[in-house]
């Protein structure tokens, strides 16, 4: 169709929606690999979206097993690309807003899911990653940013069950780029637990983002401050401003390091021991600790080199990082195993919790062990160690650990 606007891909579990403006009633054409079973459902969902836009002309859906929410997202994207407008949110089922993000939870593994690849989100919670990140940035081609943004929003609004108990975050595009404002306006009303802020180079941009998210939360009826921030520094300038970035907003819960863009900024090649990033990693870990947030290491890009991944995780742990970005579920087991505490750490944590339990029974708020004062922060660290070890709350001597 000439003068046609299209969205989606012919990939498995996806569809291509194509729209051409015209006068008169909308004509809907559907071609599907599963047409005998789902033609009626595909038509109903596509028409529902088109009607919310008041679309006329021809709408064609070429389907390759797309789920209902994908049909909706691709249809909307094609209509928006054609210049049609509708008040947000469109006629999607309204969500029960889940609880806001929690500062105190495990973040050993952060698995990136390219937001425009429809099949990747389905049942991604079964992977077991501590955090799942719908990525609108580096993994999405420039020409498909709109499509990815719409699909991410529909996933947030309709498909929270896909993500299980994992923390759910969205990586938006660069704060000083052309897409960030539209990303925030689209996703914030549907309450991701966190927003990942890539390529941060100044505290000012994080602060401005905080103000914008606060406004969007208010307009959407969400509790103020319920959405957390996960800034990433990926350049020399970002590393040098790491402390101010991590402390720029009370929403910040992690400070991440992006090695690939950092290497590009410095003009250096990746070494097998990652020595070219050691100084920067150390500075990021120190800045995170000083700001009271977690340090999160970069992804390891070689999927075939599991030994190299394990060595990279061990280096990160030694520097003070508590988690790592991942690009494939196959990397999760190694990351979780390496970040698991040692038997000595577990025994010490048990000792601390037992002493705190006894102190509370006696009405004391602190206790000394081997001449070292143990107080509430020490309790939080000990309970986190046992959570990392996968121990159940009832194994914590009756004291509740931080949220896992």
LUMLO-168821 format. One record per residue (C-alpha): x, y, z. Coordinates in steps of 0.05 Angstrom, whole numbers, padded with zeros to 5 digits, always signed. Each point is the difference from the previous one (the first is absolute). Example, Ala and Ser with C-alpha at 12.3 -4.5 7.8 and 13.67 -1.06 7.14 Angstrom:
# LUMLO-168821
+00246-00090+00156
+00027+00069-00013
# end
This chain:
# LUMLO-168821
+00000+00000+00000
+00030+00067-00021
+00000+00054+00053
-00001-00055+00051
+00029+00003+00071
+00023-00066+00031
+00023-00025+00068
+00024-00067+00026
+00042-00056-00030
-00015-00066-00036
+00037-00037+00056
-00031-00056+00039
-00051+00023+00052
-00004+00068-00034
-00042+00032-00055
+00004+00057-00049
-00056+00051+00003
-00006+00045-00061
-00047+00060-00006
-00020+00045-00058
-00044+00059+00011
-00065+00005-00037
-00072+00023+00005
-00060-00042+00018
-00004-00059+00048
+00064-00035+00020
+00017-00062-00040
+00037-00052+00041
+00041-00055-00035
+00030-00057+00040
+00050-00052-00024
+00023-00047+00055
+00038-00066+00007
-00051-00018+00054
-00061+00031-00034
-00049-00058+00011
+00008+00006+00075
+00012+00073+00013
-00024+00041-00059
-00060+00025+00039
+00043+00020+00060
+00051+00036-00043
-00054+00039-00035
-00034+00019+00065
+00063+00027+00031
+00024+00037-00061
-00069+00032-00010
-00003+00020+00073
+00065+00039-00007
-00018+00029-00068
-00067+00025+00026
+00034+00036+00058
+00038+00039-00053
-00061+00011-00044
+00039-00032-00057
-00028-00005-00071
+00032-00031-00061
+00034-00068-00003
+00033-00037+00058
+00036-00065-00016
+00028-00049+00051
+00049-00053-00023
+00007-00045+00061
+00052-00052+00019
-00028-00024+00066
-00002+00067+00037
-00034+00002+00067
-00058+00047+00011
+00041+00055+00032
+00050-00001-00058
-00056+00009-00052
-00024+00060+00040
+00069+00031+00006
+00017-00008-00073
-00067+00027-00022
+00008+00061+00044
+00070+00013-00025
-00021-00002-00073
-00056+00049+00013
+00045+00048+00039
+00052-00003-00056
-00056+00020-00048
-00012+00062+00042
-00064-00021+00036
-00008+00020+00073
-00040-00025+00059
+00001+00019+00073
+00046-00045+00042
-00011-00050+00025
-00040-00031-00057
-00054-00052+00010
+00045-00052+00034
-00024-00037+00061
+00018+00041+00061
+00051-00029+00048
+00001-00009+00074
+00061+00041+00017
+00050-00045+00035
+00040+00021+00061
+00056+00049-00013
+00072-00020-00005
+00038-00022+00061
+00069+00024+00018
+00016-00064+00038
-00003-00058-00048
+00049-00046-00036
+00031+00029-00063
+00054-00051-00017
-00024-00007-00072
-00032+00052-00046
-00022-00033-00065
-00011+00046-00060
-00059-00015-00045
-00002+00041-00066
-00069+00032+00006
-00016-00006-00074
+00010-00076-00003
-00069-00024+00016
+00017-00073+00016
+00053+00015+00053
-00045+00025+00056
-00047-00060+00000
+00011-00038+00066
+00067+00035+00009
-00013-00003+00075
+00015-00075-00004
+00073+00016-00014
+00011+00017+00073
+00036+00067-00010
-00006+00047+00059
-00016+00058-00047
-00028+00001-00071
+00013+00062-00042
-00043+00018-00060
+00052+00036-00043
-00021+00060-00042
+00072+00023-00012
+00060-00035-00031
-00035-00064-00021
-00054+00037-00041
+00015+00030-00068
-00012+00074-00007
-00058-00010-00048
-00037-00046+00048
+00003+00041+00064
-00075+00017-00004
-00019-00073-00011
+00042-00023+00059
-00028+00054+00045
-00071-00019-00015
+00012-00075+00009
+00036+00013+00066
-00060+00040+00024
-00049-00054-00019
+00043-00052+00035
+00000+00043+00063
-00075+00010-00003
-00024-00070-00019
+00055-00051+00009
+00030+00007+00069
-00010-00074+00010
+00054-00014-00052
+00053+00027+00047
-00015-00041+00062
+00032+00024+00064
+00058+00035-00035
+00009+00074+00009
-00024+00033-00064
+00038+00060-00028
+00001+00038-00065
+00064+00029-00030
-00020+00064-00034
+00042+00038-00051
+00052+00051+00019
-00027+00056+00044
+00028+00054-00045
-00023-00033-00065
-00063+00006-00042
-00038-00061+00027
+00005+00003+00076
-00060+00045+00013
-00046-00042-00043
+00027-00063+00033
-00016+00027+00070
-00069+00025-00020
-00018-00068-00028
+00027-00046+00055
-00005+00037+00066
-00077-00003+00004
+00006-00076-00002
+00047-00003+00060
+00063-00039-00015
+00038-00014+00064
+00059+00039-00027
+00027+00040-00058
+00070-00012-00025
+00034+00065-00020
+00056-00013-00051
+00062+00040-00016
-00008+00047+00060
+00052+00055+00002
-00029+00050+00049
-00041+00004+00063
-00041+00056-00030
-00031-00046-00053
-00018-00051+00053
-00032+00054+00043
-00040+00026-00060
-00023-00071-00014
-00022-00006+00072
-00043+00063-00007
-00032-00026-00064
-00014-00069+00029
-00030+00032+00062
-00048+00040-00044
-00019-00062-00040
-00011-00041+00063
-00046+00054+00027
-00039+00004-00065
-00008-00075-00001
-00021-00004+00073
+00062-00039+00020
+00034+00010+00068
+00055+00052-00005
+00069-00032-00003
-00027-00070-00012
+00042-00010-00064
+00074-00009+00013
+00060+00021-00041
+00059-00041-00024
+00050+00047-00033
+00058-00027-00041
+00066+00036-00013
+00032-00019-00066
+00050+00054-00017
+00061+00032+00033
-00041+00061+00017
-00053-00044+00031
+00050-00038+00042
+00030+00064+00027
-00070+00025+00019
-00021-00068+00028
-00010+00021+00072
-00043+00060-00016
-00041-00041-00049
-00013-00055+00052
-00020+00052+00051
-00041+00043-00047
-00068-00029+00019
-00028-00040+00058
-00029-00045-00053
+00069-00027-00018
+00011-00071+00026
+00058-00022-00044
+00057+00030-00038
+00019-00040-00062
+00062-00002-00043
-00003-00009-00076
+00066-00029-00025
-00013-00002-00075
-00015+00074-00008
+00054+00017+00050
+00052-00036-00043
-00027+00036-00062
+00006+00067+00036
+00072-00014+00020
+00018-00032-00067
+00026-00064+00031
-00012-00074-00015
-00028-00052+00046
+00054-00040+00035
-00010-00071+00026
+00010+00022+00072
-00041+00065-00009
+00060+00039+00026
-00017+00059-00044
-00063+00013+00042
+00027-00018+00069
+00010+00072+00023
-00068+00022-00024
-00034-00060+00032
+00034+00015+00065
-00022+00072-00002
-00072-00019-00015
-00001-00050+00058
+00029+00052+00047
-00050+00053-00023
-00058-00048+00009
+00022-00018+00071
+00010+00073+00018
-00070+00017-00025
-00031-00059+00036
-00023-00037-00063
+00019-00066-00032
+00055-00005-00053
-00021-00039-00062
+00051-00025-00050
-00004+00000-00076
-00023-00057-00045
+00050-00052-00024
-00010-00002-00076
+00029-00069-00019
-00057-00050+00008
+00046-00060-00016
+00053+00017+00051
-00031-00023+00066
+00068-00005+00034
+00014+00072-00019
-00068+00020+00027
+00015-00033+00067
+00068+00034+00005
-00033+00067-00016
-00053-00010+00054
+00055-00018+00051
+00038+00063-00017
-00063+00041+00007
-00016-00031+00067
+00071+00013+00025
-00008+00074-00017
-00065+00006+00039
-00053-00010-00054
-00062-00037+00021
-00029-00017-00068
+00012-00004-00075
-00037+00015-00064
-00016-00060-00044
-00018-00009-00073
-00023-00072+00002
-00034-00046+00051
+00057-00050-00006
+00043+00049+00040
-00046+00003+00061
+00024-00064+00036
+00073+00021+00000
-00016+00070+00025
-00044-00025+00056
+00051-00053+00021
+00059+00048+00003
-00038+00054+00037
-00025-00051+00051
+00033+00011+00068
+00055-00046+00027
-00014-00049+00057
+00041+00046+00045
-00044+00059-00019
-00063-00040+00015
+00026-00023+00068
+00018+00071+00019
-00068+00026-00022
-00035-00054+00042
+00042+00022+00060
-00019+00073-00010
-00074-00015-00006
+00001-00046+00060
+00033+00055+00041
-00049+00053-00024
-00058-00046+00016
+00025-00008+00071
+00011+00075+00007
-00070+00015-00023
-00029-00049+00051
+00039+00038+00053
-00023+00068-00027
+00067+00021-00027
+00008+00032-00069
+00073-00019-00010
+00049-00054+00022
+00075-00011-00003
+00030-00062-00032
+00075-00011+00009
+00006+00073+00020
-00036+00026-00062
-00066+00037+00007
-00057-00034-00038
-00059+00045-00015
-00057+00007-00050
+00044+00008-00062
+00039-00062+00020
-00066-00037+00008
-00021+00022-00070
+00066-00025-00029
-00005-00067+00036
-00071-00012-00022
+00018+00017-00071
+00057-00051+00001
-00048-00054+00022
-00049+00022-00054
+00056-00005-00052
+00013-00070+00026
-00073-00017-00014
-00018-00013+00072
-00073+00005+00020
-00023+00053+00050
-00013-00053+00053
+00074-00017-00003
+00018+00070+00023
-00010-00015+00074
-00070+00031-00002
+00023+00067-00028
-00027+00024-00067
+00054+00012-00053
+00000+00056-00051
-00047-00013-00059
+00026-00052-00049
# end
